[in-house]
Amino acid sequence: MAQQQSTQPTNPNPFGNNPDNPKKKGIGGWLFYLFLFGLLIFFFYPGNKNKVEKDLSYTQFTSYIEQDMVEQLTVYDDNSAKATIRPEQHNVVFGTPERAQEVKGMLSTQVPSVEEFSKYTDDVNARRKKAGLKPIDIKYEKSKDIWYLLLVNIVPWILIIGFFVYMSRGIGSMGGGIFGVGKAKARIFDKDQKDKVTFKDVAGLEGAKQEVEEIVAFLKNPDKYTSLGGKIPKGALLVGPPGTGKTLLAKAVAGEADVPFFSMSGSDFVEMFVGVGASRVRDLFRQAKEKAPAIIFIDEIDAVGRARGKGAITGGNDERESTLNQLLTEMDGFGTNSGVIILAATNRAEILDPALLRAGRFDRQIHVELPDLQERKEIFAVHLKPLKLDSTVDVNFLSKQTPGFSGADIANVCNEAALIAARHDRQTVGKQDFMDAVDRIVGGLERKNKILTDEEKRSIAYHEAGHATISWLLRWANPLVKVTIVPRGAALGAAWYLPEERQLTNKEHILDELCALLGGRAAEQCFLHQTSTGALNDLERATKQAFAMVAYYGMSDKLKDISFYDSTGRYEYAMTKPYSEQTAQVIDSETSAIISSQMARAKQILEEHAEQHHRIAEMLIEREVITSDDVESVLGPRPWKSRGDEIIDDNAALAEINTDNKQDNNTNSTES
């Protein structure tokens, strides 16, 4: 699939980075660094204004000592010495009497050795003491080498300057330097961009495409709608599971519309600085209004659109709420027909603030659901175009083997199949490559180096055979596709089923699925007389399904027609439940009763077909992988046909998918 390219808007800020060429700094940025460096030089290297030092020979140095001009001596271990001149003698030594009280005069020299100079100074002080004069103060210190001076005096300032430069660049990366923190980082998609995505690249999603096509049509010809007094919706919210094509639809809008298209993510509004989010919202809408008609697309809007007042979190939560308040104000601030339309995408519409979803802001909610069988055919047809396929690949078969797959999952299957074929040095991609790709995505990577003991292998085989037997014999259980006892991913064994794609699920459907889920644990108890940890995932899914029957769907005997499901999400962070303790006990007992009854049912079915179960288990131990044909050879054909089988049989003439849009439309109308 071609990726849409984006261009950054011209940054008018002269103080920040140049977006057209990141390597070129703005003139103001370099002036700022030079000014900062000059300040450091001025303050920390003042030229030693209060200190004057004069280097002398040893003879001259001792002559000043003999003339009683020195009040203090400092001797270093590197055979150097310094003398401090008396203030009243400053004019004699340096010739600057007017500064004698302000400037500290120093003399320096190299002595023959510390020991010899120490003997000399002791002799001088002895003579001064005999003459009644004050002895010269003498200090002995260690010398400070050049590396010590660099470490103490220069390195800290280098670190400080580096920190300022790093912070300045970090702020610059958030939009235009220090003076552009609040600028919106929206990407503008050009209508003349090459390799752009159009509606032809979006397979399926006919209802969603129709609504967004209407938005594009309004921007291209607004008089068609306004002449009749109609008002175009201000905003449309794309809602659906991950990978269903919400962002792809927005890219298609950008490719089709001949207007500026501003694209941002919800997380782009929130930064570490308080108030930046609200400022970026204002700047984004200001740019859109200046270039109206235009489209604003906010991906993952739940990052800033979460309902206010949920949870007791403060700090960053307050910043997010202020951003949301500004977004609400901007969406309700511009005129109805100003030509600015907002698109947003999320997969968590239930947590959005109600004020964001009201009429006048997001007028429409466009649901982008998982593709059904026919839509998966169209999606496969799009992603199979660039692949080199052999004659074994059947689009009908692939679409039937991928129930519940999103558009992103199907694209991943096609790419993984091509990688598998290349890994085995094949020239074309075949049917088996696609099956291996589905197994890889659903079950995980096959762990051939995982060594199982014979006892573990037998336990896993009996467990998986229990699932296979019961799912084959129950009408509403998902029909089996393949069973394996080869470790794959985190599982030691796995079974692939083909779920029936139904819009409504009855109580009988759920009970049959529960019974098939418990078939593995039931087989362990019936034939191995033990239980293992291998049934953890089965028990987790069965418990959640039974709890949903009681608490959500009202399918229990004691809590009929009552549902405690919360579609608003208010009780997500609440400390209390929407029912009493007595009701909670009833829910627990009803859930346990449903699981117990289905466990007893599974055991009864397995005991009635014990011989067939053992044959399937032994077949698994011997071959490690069996398919539905092997199970059918033991248990016989299933008397029920799934809905997917009926659709495939009714459309046998459509084995070769023609990607032409006109023919696709004719096919859909014929099926209807």
C-alpha positions in Angstrom: 0.0 0.0 0.0 1.4 3.4 -0.9 2.2 5.6 2.0 1.0 9.2 2.0 3.8 11.7 2.2 3.6 14.8 4.3 5.1 18.3 4.2 5.7 20.6 7.1 4.2 24.1 7.0 6.7 27.0 6.7 7.7 28.2 10.1 7.5 32.0 10.3 9.5 32.1 13.6 13.0 33.5 13.0 14.2 32.4 16.4 13.8 28.6 16.0 14.9 25.9 13.7 14.4 26.1 10.0 11.9 23.2 9.1 12.9 23.2 5.4 16.4 22.3 6.3 16.9 21.0 9.9 20.7 21.4 9.6 20.4 25.2 9.2 19.8 27.1 12.4 17.8 30.3 12.5 19.9 33.5 12.8 18.2 34.3 16.1 19.2 30.9 17.5 22.9 31.5 16.8 22.7 35.0 18.2 21.2 33.7 21.3 24.0 31.2 21.8 26.7 33.8 21.1 25.1 36.2 23.6 25.0 33.5 26.3 28.7 32.7 25.7 29.7 36.4 25.8 27.9 36.8 29.2 29.8 33.8 30.6 33.2 35.2 29.4 32.4 38.6 30.8 31.3 37.4 34.3 33.7 34.6 34.9 36.9 36.0 33.3 37.0 39.6 34.4 40.7 40.0 33.8 41.9 39.7 37.4 41.0 43.4 38.2 41.8 43.1 41.9 45.1 41.2 41.6 48.5 42.2 40.1 51.2 39.6 39.8 54.9 40.1 38.8 57.4 37.4 38.0 60.9 38.0 39.3 64.3 36.2 39.5 65.3 34.6 42.8 67.8 37.3 43.5 65.2 40.1 43.0 62.6 38.1 45.0 65.0 37.8 48.1 66.0 41.5 47.8 62.3 42.6 48.4 62.3 40.2 51.4 65.5 41.8 52.8 64.0 45.3 52.3 61.0 44.4 54.5 58.4 44.8 51.6 56.8 41.4 52.0 54.1 40.6 54.6 53.4 36.9 53.6 55.1 34.1 51.8 53.5 31.0 50.2 55.8 28.1 49.2 54.6 25.3 46.9 56.0 21.8 46.5 56.9 22.4 42.9 59.7 24.8 44.0 57.7 27.9 43.3 57.0 30.7 45.8 54.7 33.8 46.0 55.0 36.9 48.1 52.3 39.4 49.1 53.6 43.0 49.1 52.7 45.3 51.9 50.1 47.9 50.8 52.3 50.8 51.8 55.1 49.4 49.6 52.9 48.9 46.5 53.9 52.2 44.8 57.6 51.2 45.1 57.2 47.8 43.5 54.4 48.4 40.9 54.4 52.2 40.6 50.6 52.6 41.2 50.2 54.4 44.5 46.6 55.4 43.8 45.5 51.8 43.7 47.5 50.5 46.6 44.5 50.1 48.9 42.4 48.4 46.2 44.8 46.1 44.3 46.6 43.1 45.9 50.2 42.9 44.7 51.9 39.6 44.3 55.5 38.5 43.5 56.4 35.1 42.2 59.6 33.2 41.5 61.3 29.8 41.4 63.4 28.8 44.4 66.3 26.4 44.3 64.5 23.9 46.6 61.9 24.0 49.3 64.4 22.9 51.9 67.0 25.6 51.0 64.3 28.3 50.9 62.9 27.2 54.2 66.3 27.5 55.8 66.6 31.0 54.3 63.2 32.2 55.6 63.9 30.8 59.1 67.2 32.8 59.1 65.3 35.9 58.0 62.6 35.5 60.7 65.3 34.9 63.3 67.0 38.2 62.4 63.7 40.1 62.3 62.8 38.7 65.8 66.2 39.8 67.2 65.6 43.3 65.7 62.1 43.5 67.2 60.2 43.2 63.9 57.2 41.0 63.2 58.1 37.7 61.5 57.0 37.1 57.9 54.0 34.8 57.7 55.0 31.6 55.8 52.7 29.0 54.3 53.5 25.7 52.6 50.9 24.4 50.1 50.6 21.8 47.3 50.7 23.1 43.8 47.6 23.0 41.5 48.3 21.5 38.1 46.7 22.5 34.9 44.3 19.6 34.8 43.0 20.4 38.3 42.5 24.0 37.2 40.6 22.9 34.1 38.4 20.5 36.0 37.5 23.0 38.7 37.2 26.2 36.7 36.2 25.3 33.2 34.4 21.9 33.0 31.4 23.1 35.2 30.8 26.0 32.8 31.1 23.7 29.8 28.4 21.4 31.4 26.2 24.4 32.1 26.5 25.7 28.5 25.8 22.2 27.2 22.7 21.9 29.3 21.4 25.2 28.0 22.1 24.2 24.4 20.4 20.8 24.9 17.3 22.4 26.5 17.1 25.0 23.8 17.3 22.3 21.0 14.7 20.2 22.9 12.3 23.0 23.1 13.0 23.8 19.4 12.1 20.3 18.4 8.6 20.9 19.9 7.8 23.6 17.4 9.8 26.6 16.4 12.3 27.0 19.3 11.7 28.8 22.6 9.3 31.2 21.0 7.3 28.5 19.2 6.4 26.0 22.0 2.7 26.6 21.5 2.7 26.2 17.7 0.7 23.3 16.3 2.7 20.6 14.8 0.1 19.7 12.2 1.2 18.0 8.9 -0.3 19.5 5.8 -1.0 17.0 3.0 -0.7 18.6 -0.5 -3.3 17.7 -3.1 -0.5 17.3 -5.7 1.4 14.8 -3.5 2.6 11.7 -5.4 1.6 8.2 -4.4 -1.4 9.5 -2.4 -4.1 7.2 -1.1 -7.5 7.5 -2.6 -10.9 5.8 -2.0 -10.0 3.2 -4.6 -7.3 1.9 -2.3 -9.8 1.4 0.6 -11.4 -2.0 0.1 -14.7 -2.7 1.9 -16.1 -0.1 4.4 -18.7 0.9 1.9 -20.9 2.7 4.4 -18.0 4.6 6.0 -16.7 5.6 2.6 -20.1 6.9 1.5 -20.2 9.3 4.5 -16.7 10.6 4.1 -17.2 10.9 0.4 -20.1 13.2 1.1 -17.8 15.4 3.2 -15.3 15.6 0.3 -18.1 16.4 -2.1 -19.3 19.2 0.0 -15.8 20.8 0.1 -15.6 20.5 -3.7 -19.1 21.8 -4.4 -20.6 23.5 -1.3 -23.4 25.2 -3.3 -25.1 21.9 -4.0 -25.9 21.5 -0.3 -26.2 25.1 0.9 -28.5 26.1 -1.9 -31.2 23.9 -0.4 -30.6 25.3 3.1 -28.7 22.3 4.3 -25.8 22.5 6.7 -22.8 20.2 6.4 -21.9 18.4 9.7 -19.1 20.1 11.5 -17.3 17.0 12.5 -17.3 13.2 12.0 -15.9 10.7 14.4 -14.5 7.4 13.0 -15.1 4.7 15.6 -14.0 1.0 15.4 -11.5 -1.6 16.6 -7.8 -1.2 15.9 -6.7 -2.0 12.4 -10.0 -1.6 10.6 -8.9 1.3 8.4 -9.9 4.5 10.3 -6.6 6.3 9.6 -6.6 4.9 6.0 -10.0 6.5 5.4 -8.6 9.8 6.6 -5.6 9.4 4.3 -8.1 8.7 1.4 -9.9 11.9 2.3 -6.6 13.8 2.1 -5.9 12.2 -1.2 -9.3 13.0 -2.7 -10.0 16.5 -1.3 -8.6 19.5 -3.2 -8.3 21.4 0.1 -5.6 21.7 2.8 -5.6 18.7 5.1 -4.2 19.2 8.6 -3.3 15.9 10.4 -2.3 15.7 14.1 -2.3 13.0 16.8 -4.1 13.5 20.1 -0.8 13.1 22.0 0.8 16.0 20.0 -1.3 18.5 22.0 0.1 17.5 25.4 3.7 18.3 26.3 5.7 18.7 29.5 4.9 22.5 29.6 1.6 23.7 31.2 -0.7 25.4 28.7 1.0 24.2 25.6 -1.9 21.9 24.6 -4.5 24.7 24.6 -2.2 27.0 22.7 -1.6 24.4 20.0 -5.4 23.8 19.7 -5.8 27.5 19.1 -3.0 27.7 16.6 -4.3 24.6 14.7 -7.8 26.1 14.2 -6.3 29.5 13.4 -4.3 27.9 10.5 -7.3 26.0 9.3 -9.6 29.1 9.3 -7.0 31.0 7.3 -6.9 28.3 4.6 -10.6 27.4 4.7 -12.1 25.3 3.2 -9.9 22.8 5.0 -10.1 19.5 6.9 -8.6 18.8 10.3 -7.9 15.2 11.3 -7.1 14.3 14.9 -5.9 10.7 15.2 -6.4 8.9 18.6 -8.5 11.7 20.0 -9.1 9.8 23.2 -5.6 11.1 24.3 -7.2 14.5 25.0 -10.9 13.8 24.8 -11.3 11.5 27.8 -14.4 12.3 29.9 -13.7 14.9 32.5 -14.0 14.1 36.2 -13.1 10.4 36.0 -10.6 9.4 38.6 -8.8 11.5 41.2 -5.6 12.1 39.2 -4.3 15.7 39.3 -1.3 17.4 37.6 -1.1 16.1 34.1 -4.8 15.3 34.1 -5.6 19.0 34.7 -3.4 19.9 31.6 -5.3 17.4 29.5 -8.7 18.8 30.7 -7.6 22.3 29.8 -6.7 21.1 26.3 -10.1 19.4 26.0 -11.9 22.6 27.1 -10.0 24.6 24.5 -10.9 22.0 21.8 -14.6 22.2 22.8 -14.5 26.0 22.5 -12.8 26.0 19.1 -15.1 23.4 17.7 -18.2 25.4 18.7 -16.6 28.7 17.8 -16.5 28.9 14.0 -19.4 29.4 11.7 -21.5 26.6 10.4 -20.5 27.0 6.7 -17.0 28.4 7.3 -15.6 25.4 5.4 -13.6 23.8 8.3 -14.5 20.2 8.9 -13.1 18.0 11.7 -12.4 14.3 11.4 -11.2 12.3 14.3 -10.5 8.6 14.9 -10.6 6.5 18.1 -11.2 2.9 19.1 -12.5 3.9 22.6 -15.5 6.1 21.9 -17.1 5.1 25.2 -14.6 7.0 27.3 -14.9 10.3 25.3 -16.5 13.3 27.0 -20.2 13.7 26.2 -19.7 17.4 25.4 -17.4 16.3 22.6 -20.0 14.0 21.0 -23.0 16.4 21.1 -24.6 17.8 18.0 -22.7 20.8 16.7 -19.3 19.3 17.4 -19.1 15.7 16.2 -22.5 15.4 14.5 -21.8 11.9 13.1 -20.2 8.8 14.4 -19.0 6.6 11.6 -18.6 3.0 12.8 -15.8 1.2 11.0 -16.3 -2.5 12.0 -14.3 -5.6 11.4 -14.8 -6.8 7.7 -17.2 -9.6 7.0 -16.5 -12.4 4.5 -17.2 -10.4 1.3 -15.2 -7.4 2.6 -12.3 -9.7 3.4 -12.3 -10.9 -0.2 -12.0 -7.3 -1.4 -9.2 -6.5 1.1 -7.3 -9.6 0.1 -7.7 -8.6 -3.6 -6.0 -5.2 -2.8 -3.1 -6.7 -0.8 -2.5 -9.6 -3.2 -1.8 -7.3 -6.2 1.9 -6.8 -5.6 2.5 -10.5 -4.7 3.6 -13.2 -7.2 1.0 -16.0 -6.6 0.8 -19.5 -7.9 -2.3 -21.4 -9.0 -3.0 -22.8 -5.5 -4.0 -19.5 -4.0 -7.8 -19.1 -3.7 -9.2 -15.8 -2.4 -12.4 -17.4 -1.3 -10.5 -19.9 0.8 -8.2 -17.2 2.4 -11.2 -15.0 3.3 -12.9 -18.0 4.9 -9.9 -18.9 6.9 -9.5 -15.4 8.5 -12.7 -14.7 10.4 -12.3 -11.8 12.8 -9.2 -10.4 11.0 -9.0 -6.7 10.5 -7.7 -5.0 7.4 -4.3 -4.6 9.1 -4.2 -8.3 10.0 -4.9 -9.3 6.4 -2.1 -7.0 5.2 0.1 -8.7 7.7 -0.9 -12.1 6.6 0.0 -11.3 2.9 3.3 -9.8 3.9 4.1 -12.7 6.2 3.3 -15.2 3.5 5.7 -13.5 1.1 8.4 -13.6 3.7 7.8 -17.3 4.4 8.0 -18.1 0.6 11.2 -16.1 0.3 12.7 -17.9 3.3 12.1 -21.2 1.6 13.6 -19.9 -1.7 10.4 -20.2 -3.6 9.7 -18.1 -6.8 6.0 -17.7 -6.0 3.7 -17.5 -3.0 1.4 -20.5 -2.5 -1.6 -21.5 -0.4 0.6 -23.3 2.2 2.6 -20.1 2.7 -0.6 -18.2 3.6 -1.7 -21.0 5.9 1.6 -20.9 7.7 1.3 -17.1 7.9 -2.1 -17.4 9.6 -0.8 -20.0 12.0 2.2 -17.7 12.8 0.0 -14.7 13.5 -2.7 -16.5 15.5 -0.7 -19.0 17.4 2.8 -17.6 17.5 6.1 -18.9 16.3 6.5 -22.7 16.3 9.0 -23.7 19.0 10.6 -26.8 17.6 13.4 -26.8 20.2 10.8 -27.2 23.1 11.3 -30.8 24.3 8.3 -32.5 25.9 8.3 -35.8 27.8 6.1 -38.6 26.6 3.8 -38.1 29.5 3.4 -34.4 28.8 2.9 -35.1 25.1 0.2 -37.6 25.9 -1.5 -35.2 28.3 -1.5 -32.4 25.7 -2.8 -34.8 23.0 -5.8 -36.0 25.1 -6.5 -32.4 26.1 -6.6 -31.1 22.5 -8.5 -34.2 21.3 -11.2 -33.4 23.9 -11.6 -29.9 22.3 -11.7 -31.4 18.8 -14.2 -34.1 19.6 -16.8 -31.9 21.4 -16.5 -29.0 18.9 -17.1 -31.4 16.1 -20.2 -33.0 17.7 -22.0 -29.9 18.9 -24.0 -28.0 16.4 -23.3 -24.4 17.6 -19.7 -24.9 18.5 -17.0 -23.5 16.2 -16.1 -26.1 13.6 -12.5 -27.4 13.8 -9.8 -26.5 11.2 -6.6 -27.9 12.6 -5.2 -29.3 15.8 -1.5 -29.4 16.8 0.5 -30.5 19.9 3.6 -28.7 18.7 4.4 -25.9 21.1 3.7 -22.5 19.5 4.1 -19.2 21.2 3.2 -19.5 24.9 1.0 -22.5 24.3 2.0 -26.2 24.4 -0.8 -27.1 22.0 -3.3 -25.3 19.9 -6.5 -25.8 18.0 -7.8 -23.6 15.1 -11.5 -23.1 14.6 -13.6 -21.4 12.0 -16.1 -19.2 13.9 -19.5 -18.7 12.4 -20.0 -15.0 11.6 -23.4 -14.2 13.1 -24.9 -10.9 14.1 -26.9 -12.3 17.1 -25.8 -14.9 19.5 -28.3 -17.1 21.4 -28.0 -18.8 24.7 -27.6 -22.2 22.9 -24.7 -20.8 20.9 -22.8 -19.7 24.1 -23.5 -23.0 25.9 -22.1 -25.1 23.1 -19.0 -22.9 22.9 -18.6 -23.2 26.7 -18.9 -27.0 26.5 -16.2 -27.1 23.8 -13.9 -24.8 25.8 -14.2 -27.2 28.8 -13.6 -30.3 26.6 -9.9 -30.3 27.3 -10.2 -30.3 31.1 -13.0 -32.8 30.9 -10.8 -35.2 28.8 -8.1 -34.9 31.4 -10.4 -35.8 34.2 -12.2 -38.6 32.4 -9.3 -40.4 30.7 -6.2 -39.3 32.6 -7.8 -38.9 36.0 -5.8 -35.7 36.6 -5.8 -32.0 36.0 -3.0 -29.8 34.7 -2.2 -26.1 34.3 -2.7 -26.4 30.5 -6.4 -25.5 30.9 -5.7 -22.1 32.3 -6.7 -20.1 29.2 -9.8 -22.3 28.6 -11.0 -21.8 32.2 -10.4 -18.0 32.0 -12.4 -17.7 28.8 -15.1 -20.0 30.0 -15.5 -18.1 33.3 -15.7 -14.7 31.6 -18.3 -16.0 29.1 -20.4 -17.5 31.9 -20.2 -14.3 33.9 -21.3 -12.3 30.9 -24.3 -14.6 30.5 -25.4 -13.9 34.1 -24.3 -10.3 34.7 -24.7 -8.8 31.2 -27.0 -10.8 29.0 -29.7 -11.8 31.5 -29.5 -15.5 30.5 -29.5 -17.1 34.0 -32.5 -18.6 35.8 -32.3 -16.4 38.9 -31.4 -13.1 37.3 -33.5 -13.1 34.2 -33.8 -10.0 32.0 -31.3 -8.0 34.2 -28.0 -6.5 32.9 -25.3 -4.7 34.9 -23.3 -3.8 31.8 -22.0 -0.2 31.9 -21.6 1.2 28.4 -20.7 4.6 29.8 -17.6 3.4 31.8 -18.6 5.2 35.0 -17.9 2.2 37.2 -14.5 1.6 35.6 -12.7 3.5 38.4 -15.5 3.3 41.0 -14.9 1.5 44.3 -18.4 0.1 44.4 -20.4 -2.2 42.1 -23.9 -1.4 40.7 -25.4 -4.3 42.6 -25.6 -5.5 46.2 -23.6 -8.1 48.0 -26.5 -10.5 47.8 -26.8 -10.0 44.1 -23.0 -10.6 43.8 -23.4 -13.9 45.6 -26.2 -14.9 43.2 -24.0 -14.0 40.2 -21.2 -16.1 41.6 -23.5 -19.1 42.2 -25.1 -18.8 38.8 -21.8 -18.6 37.0 -20.5 -21.6 38.9 -23.7 -23.5 38.0 -23.4 -22.8 34.3 -19.8 -24.0 34.2 -20.5 -27.1 36.3 -23.4 -28.1 34.0 -21.3 -27.7 30.9 -18.4 -29.6 32.4 -20.8 -32.5 33.2 -22.2 -32.3 29.6 -18.7 -32.4 28.2 -17.8 -35.4 30.2 -20.9 -37.2 29.1 -20.2 -36.6 25.4 -16.6 -37.8 25.8 -17.6 -40.9 27.6 -20.2 -41.7 24.9 -17.4 -41.2 22.2 -14.4 -42.5 24.2 -13.2 -44.7 21.4 -13.2 -42.0 18.8 -11.5 -39.6 21.2 -8.7 -42.0 21.8 -8.2 -42.5 18.1 -7.9 -38.8 17.6 -5.5 -38.5 20.5 -3.3 -41.3 19.2 -3.3 -39.8 15.8 -2.1 -36.5 17.4 0.7 -38.3 19.3 1.8 -40.0 16.1 1.5 -37.1 13.6 1.5 -34.0 15.9 -0.7 -32.1 13.5 -4.1 -33.2 12.2 -6.8 -31.3 10.2 -10.6 -31.4 10.0 -10.4 -34.1 7.3 -8.7 -36.4 9.8 -11.3 -35.7 12.5 -14.0 -36.3 9.9 -12.6 -39.7 9.1 -13.0 -40.7 12.7 -16.3 -38.9 13.7 -17.9 -38.7 10.3 -19.1 -35.5 8.5 -20.8 -32.8 10.5 -24.6 -32.7 9.6 -24.6 -28.9 9.9 -23.3 -26.4 7.5 -22.0 -23.0 8.7 -23.0 -19.7 7.3 -19.6 -19.2 5.8 -19.9 -22.5 3.9 -23.2 -21.4 2.4 -21.9 -18.0 1.3 -18.9 -19.7 -0.4 -21.0 -22.3 -2.1 -23.5 -19.7 -3.3 -20.7 -17.6 -4.8 -18.6 -20.4 -6.3 -18.5 -18.4 -9.6 -16.6 -15.6 -7.8 -13.4 -17.6 -7.2 -11.5 -15.2 -9.3 -11.9 -11.7 -7.8 -11.9 -8.9 -10.3 -10.7 -5.7 -8.6 -12.5 -3.4 -11.0 -14.8 -1.2 -9.0 -17.7 -1.4 -11.4 -17.7 -5.2 -11.4 -17.4 -5.3 -7.6 -20.5 -3.1 -7.3 -22.4 -5.5 -9.7 -21.3 -8.5 -7.6 -22.6 -6.9 -4.4 -25.9 -6.0 -5.8 -26.4 -9.6 -7.1 -25.6 -11.0 -3.7 -28.1 -8.7 -2.1 
